[in-house]
Amino acid sequence: MARRTLALAATAALASACGGDDQGNADAGIDAISPTCLEAMQHSDLTWIQDKIFQPSCAGFRDCHQGAAVDAAHLSLERGQSHTQLVDVATEFMPTAYVRVKPGDPAASYLMIAIGSYPGPLKDGVGTMPYNSPLLCKEKRDAIERWITGGALPEP
């Protein structure tokens, strides 16, 4: 029994690596949406996105989007770094085709492809972000899209 409990705990830990909580299921109805996903419906600002999406789901893990982020396309999504490293920066994956975030144009922003909101090429073996986790809930992805549509402004 102890082995099974340990195995389940290890599986849960691996499943959450480089991902966050508050995964929403748009098909499950509004009652099944987490509080943070519901809150996302009211936001389009980088401060909220940083605190509720980037930090817990992207930058809060040792091997993901923090520091030099060598294994994560050299993209740090830590506070104070995310705007500079996202907005009008060419992607490492397809530098002549995409920028990470194009202010006012989510369809031309690779971030929207990477988080699974728009179709497009993904680096082999990587897939959508957060890595090795379910997609962010639609409400969080929509908050990021609204931020980009609104000009991808920095934190105040």
N, C-alpha and C positions, 0 to 999 in steps of 0.2 A: 504494500500500500504506500509506503514512504517513497519507494522508487517511482511509482506512478504520479504521486503528488509532485515530486521533484521534476519529473519529465514534463508535466503540464506547466509548471512554473517556468521552466527553461523555454518551452515552446512559446509561451506568452511573452517572455522577455525578448525572444528573437523576433517575434511578429511585430513588436512595437519599436524595434531598432530603427532609428532615423525616421520615426513617425511620431505622431502625437495622439492625443485622445480626441474625443468629440467627433468621431467619424459619423456623418449623418447618412441616412438612407432616404433619398428623396421619394422613393416609392412607398415608404412605410407610413406616411402621413405626418402632419405637424406634431402630433403628440409624441412621436418617436424621435423627434429632432432634439439634440442635446441643447442645453441652455446657451452654450457658446455659439452654436450654429444659429440658433434663433437670434442671438445678439448680433451676429454678423449681418443680418438683414438691415440693420440700422447704421452700418458703417461703410466708409469708403476712404478712410484716412490711414496713412502709414503708421501712425502711432498705435492704433488698434491692431492693425495687421501685424505689426512687429511683435506686440505683446501677446496676441492670441493665436497667431498662425506661425510666423517665422521663428520666433524663439522656441516655443514648445514642439513644433513639428519639423523644424529644419536646422536650427542652430544649436539646439539643446543637447546634441549628441556628439561625442568625441570625434567620430569619423565622418561627420557630415559637414554642413555649411557653417563652420566656425574657423577662426584663425586663418591660416593660409589655404585651408580647404583643398589641399592637393588632390585628394580623391573625389572631390565634388566640384570639378570644373573651375577651381580657384575662385569660387563664389562664396564669400562670407555673407551670411544673412544675420549677423549679429548687429545689435543696436549700434548706430553710428556708422555702420559699414554698408548696410543693405541698399540704401538709396544710391550711393556712389557706385556700388558694384552692379546694380541692376539697370539703371536708367541710361539709355543711349550707349550701352556697352555691347560690343559684338559678342556673340556666343563663341565659345571655344570649339564647339561641335561643328557648327556651320557658319563661320565668321563672315562670309560674304553674303549669306542669305538671310540671316536673322540678327536682330539685337535682342538682348534679354528683355528689356521693356522699352517700347516706343511710346512716349507720352501721347495720349489721345487716341491711340490705335491698338487696342488689344489684339486684333487679328494679325498684326505685324509684330507682336511681342511673343518671343519664344517661351517666356514664363507661362503663358496661357496654354501652350502645347504641353509643356513639361508637367503641368498640374492636371492635365486631362480635360481641359475645357474646350480645346480646339483640336481638330485633327492636324497631324503633321508628323514629320520624322522625329523619331526618338533614337538616341544612341543605343546601339546593340548591347544587350545585357544589362541595361539600366532601367528602361521603362519609365513610367510616370513617377512623379514625386508626390508625396514623400516616398523615398526609396523603400522597397520591400514592405510597403504598408498599403492599406486601402486608400483610395482617393480621399482628399479632403471633402467634407460635405459640400454640396452645391452652393449653399449659402456663403461659405467661406470663399469658395472660388469666385462667386459673384461679387463679393466684397473687393477682391483683388482686381477683378475686371472693372468695377466702378472706379477704383483708385486710378487705374491706368487711363480709363476714358476721361476722367476728370483732370488729366494732365500729369499724373504720377508725381504729385508734389512731395517734397521732403517733410520730415517731421518738423513741427514748429520749434 
